[in-house]
Amino acid sequence: MLDDGTRIRTHFNLNEISRTSIYDANGDRVYNINHNTAKNIKLAPQYSHQA
């Protein structure tokens, strides 16, 4: 919740992780991550009439 009463919610959805054949400079394998983020913003009462 922000100081003005606005609420921001996020939800992280992890869809898939796949291993690649690539290695980084330290020798660790690089993975491909498929994700999306859902956002929900509820305005504070003083802003709800403007939309």
Distance bins in CASP14 RR format, pairs under 12 A and 6 or more apart:
PFRMAT RR
TARGET T0000
AUTHOR 0000-0000-0000
RMODE 2
METHOD distances of the structure
MODEL  1
1 7 1 0 1 0 0 0 0 0 0 0 0
1 8 1 0 0 1 0 0 0 0 0 0 0
1 9 0 0 0 0 1 0 0 0 0 0 0
1 41 0 0 0 0 0 1 0 0 0 0 0
1 42 0 0 0 0 1 0 0 0 0 0 0
1 43 0 0 0 0 0 1 0 0 0 0 0
1 44 0 0 0 0 1 0 0 0 0 0 0
2 8 1 0 0 1 0 0 0 0 0 0 0
2 9 0 0 0 0 0 1 0 0 0 0 0
2 41 0 0 0 0 1 0 0 0 0 0 0
2 42 0 0 0 0 0 1 0 0 0 0 0
2 43 0 0 0 0 1 0 0 0 0 0 0
2 44 1 0 0 1 0 0 0 0 0 0 0
2 47 0 0 0 0 0 1 0 0 0 0 0
3 44 0 0 0 0 1 0 0 0 0 0 0
4 42 0 0 0 0 0 1 0 0 0 0 0
4 43 0 0 0 0 1 0 0 0 0 0 0
4 44 1 0 1 0 0 0 0 0 0 0 0
4 45 0 0 0 0 1 0 0 0 0 0 0
4 46 1 0 0 1 0 0 0 0 0 0 0
4 47 1 0 0 1 0 0 0 0 0 0 0
4 48 0 0 0 0 0 1 0 0 0 0 0
5 41 0 0 0 0 0 1 0 0 0 0 0
5 42 0 0 0 0 1 0 0 0 0 0 0
5 43 0 0 0 0 1 0 0 0 0 0 0
5 44 1 1 0 0 0 0 0 0 0 0 0
5 45 1 0 0 1 0 0 0 0 0 0 0
5 46 0 0 0 0 1 0 0 0 0 0 0
5 47 0 0 0 0 1 0 0 0 0 0 0
5 48 0 0 0 0 0 1 0 0 0 0 0
6 40 0 0 0 0 0 1 0 0 0 0 0
6 41 1 0 0 1 0 0 0 0 0 0 0
6 42 1 0 0 1 0 0 0 0 0 0 0
6 43 1 0 1 0 0 0 0 0 0 0 0
6 44 1 0 1 0 0 0 0 0 0 0 0
6 45 0 0 0 0 1 0 0 0 0 0 0
6 46 0 0 0 0 1 0 0 0 0 0 0
6 47 1 0 0 1 0 0 0 0 0 0 0
6 48 0 0 0 0 1 0 0 0 0 0 0
7 39 0 0 0 0 0 1 0 0 0 0 0
7 40 1 0 0 1 0 0 0 0 0 0 0
7 41 1 0 0 1 0 0 0 0 0 0 0
7 42 1 0 1 0 0 0 0 0 0 0 0
7 43 0 0 0 0 1 0 0 0 0 0 0
7 44 0 0 0 0 1 0 0 0 0 0 0
7 45 0 0 0 0 0 1 0 0 0 0 0
7 47 0 0 0 0 0 1 0 0 0 0 0
7 48 0 0 0 0 0 1 0 0 0 0 0
8 37 0 0 0 0 0 1 0 0 0 0 0
8 38 0 0 0 0 0 1 0 0 0 0 0
8 39 1 0 0 1 0 0 0 0 0 0 0
8 40 1 0 0 1 0 0 0 0 0 0 0
8 41 1 0 1 0 0 0 0 0 0 0 0
8 42 0 0 0 0 1 0 0 0 0 0 0
8 43 0 0 0 0 0 1 0 0 0 0 0
8 44 0 0 0 0 0 1 0 0 0 0 0
9 37 0 0 0 0 0 1 0 0 0 0 0
9 38 0 0 0 0 1 0 0 0 0 0 0
9 39 1 0 0 1 0 0 0 0 0 0 0
9 40 1 0 1 0 0 0 0 0 0 0 0
9 41 1 0 0 1 0 0 0 0 0 0 0
9 42 1 0 0 1 0 0 0 0 0 0 0
10 35 0 0 0 0 0 1 0 0 0 0 0
10 36 0 0 0 0 0 1 0 0 0 0 0
10 37 1 0 1 0 0 0 0 0 0 0 0
10 38 1 0 0 1 0 0 0 0 0 0 0
10 39 1 0 1 0 0 0 0 0 0 0 0
10 40 1 0 0 1 0 0 0 0 0 0 0
10 41 0 0 0 0 1 0 0 0 0 0 0
11 35 0 0 0 0 0 1 0 0 0 0 0
11 36 0 0 0 0 1 0 0 0 0 0 0
11 37 1 0 0 1 0 0 0 0 0 0 0
11 38 1 0 1 0 0 0 0 0 0 0 0
11 39 0 0 0 0 1 0 0 0 0 0 0
11 40 1 0 0 1 0 0 0 0 0 0 0
12 33 0 0 0 0 0 1 0 0 0 0 0
12 35 1 0 0 1 0 0 0 0 0 0 0
12 36 0 0 0 0 1 0 0 0 0 0 0
12 37 1 0 1 0 0 0 0 0 0 0 0
12 38 0 0 0 0 1 0 0 0 0 0 0
12 39 0 0 0 0 0 1 0 0 0 0 0
13 33 0 0 0 0 0 1 0 0 0 0 0
13 34 0 0 0 0 1 0 0 0 0 0 0
13 35 1 0 0 1 0 0 0 0 0 0 0
13 36 1 0 1 0 0 0 0 0 0 0 0
13 37 1 0 0 1 0 0 0 0 0 0 0
13 38 1 0 0 1 0 0 0 0 0 0 0
13 39 0 0 0 0 0 1 0 0 0 0 0
14 31 0 0 0 0 0 1 0 0 0 0 0
14 33 1 0 0 1 0 0 0 0 0 0 0
14 34 1 0 0 1 0 0 0 0 0 0 0
14 35 1 0 1 0 0 0 0 0 0 0 0
14 36 0 0 0 0 1 0 0 0 0 0 0
14 37 0 0 0 0 0 1 0 0 0 0 0
15 32 0 0 0 0 0 1 0 0 0 0 0
15 33 0 0 0 0 1 0 0 0 0 0 0
15 34 1 0 1 0 0 0 0 0 0 0 0
15 35 1 0 1 0 0 0 0 0 0 0 0
15 36 1 0 0 1 0 0 0 0 0 0 0
15 37 0 0 0 0 0 1 0 0 0 0 0
16 31 0 0 0 0 0 1 0 0 0 0 0
16 32 0 0 0 0 1 0 0 0 0 0 0
16 33 1 0 0 1 0 0 0 0 0 0 0
16 34 1 0 1 0 0 0 0 0 0 0 0
16 35 0 0 0 0 1 0 0 0 0 0 0
16 36 0 0 0 0 0 1 0 0 0 0 0
17 29 0 0 0 0 0 1 0 0 0 0 0
17 30 0 0 0 0 0 1 0 0 0 0 0
17 31 1 0 1 0 0 0 0 0 0 0 0
17 32 1 0 0 1 0 0 0 0 0 0 0
17 33 1 0 1 0 0 0 0 0 0 0 0
17 34 1 0 0 1 0 0 0 0 0 0 0
17 35 0 0 0 0 1 0 0 0 0 0 0
18 29 0 0 0 0 0 1 0 0 0 0 0
18 30 0 0 0 0 0 1 0 0 0 0 0
18 31 1 0 0 1 0 0 0 0 0 0 0
18 32 1 0 1 0 0 0 0 0 0 0 0
18 33 0 0 0 0 1 0 0 0 0 0 0
18 34 1 0 0 1 0 0 0 0 0 0 0
19 28 0 0 0 0 0 1 0 0 0 0 0
19 29 1 0 0 1 0 0 0 0 0 0 0
19 30 0 0 0 0 1 0 0 0 0 0 0
19 31 1 0 1 0 0 0 0 0 0 0 0
19 32 1 0 0 1 0 0 0 0 0 0 0
19 33 0 0 0 0 0 1 0 0 0 0 0
20 28 0 0 0 0 0 1 0 0 0 0 0
20 29 1 0 0 1 0 0 0 0 0 0 0
20 30 1 0 1 0 0 0 0 0 0 0 0
20 31 1 0 0 1 0 0 0 0 0 0 0
20 32 1 0 1 0 0 0 0 0 0 0 0
20 33 0 0 0 0 0 1 0 0 0 0 0
21 29 0 0 0 0 1 0 0 0 0 0 0
21 30 0 0 0 0 1 0 0 0 0 0 0
21 31 0 0 0 0 0 1 0 0 0 0 0
21 32 0 0 0 0 0 1 0 0 0 0 0
22 28 0 0 0 0 0 1 0 0 0 0 0
22 29 1 0 0 1 0 0 0 0 0 0 0
22 30 1 0 1 0 0 0 0 0 0 0 0
22 31 0 0 0 0 1 0 0 0 0 0 0
22 32 0 0 0 0 1 0 0 0 0 0 0
23 29 1 0 1 0 0 0 0 0 0 0 0
23 30 1 0 0 1 0 0 0 0 0 0 0
23 31 0 0 0 0 0 1 0 0 0 0 0
24 30 1 0 1 0 0 0 0 0 0 0 0
24 31 0 0 0 0 0 1 0 0 0 0 0
41 47 0 0 0 0 0 1 0 0 0 0 0
41 48 0 0 0 0 0 1 0 0 0 0 0
41 51 0 0 0 0 0 1 0 0 0 0 0
42 48 0 0 0 0 1 0 0 0 0 0 0
42 51 0 0 0 0 0 1 0 0 0 0 0
43 49 0 0 0 0 1 0 0 0 0 0 0
43 50 0 0 0 0 1 0 0 0 0 0 0
43 51 1 0 0 1 0 0 0 0 0 0 0
44 50 0 0 0 0 0 1 0 0 0 0 0
END
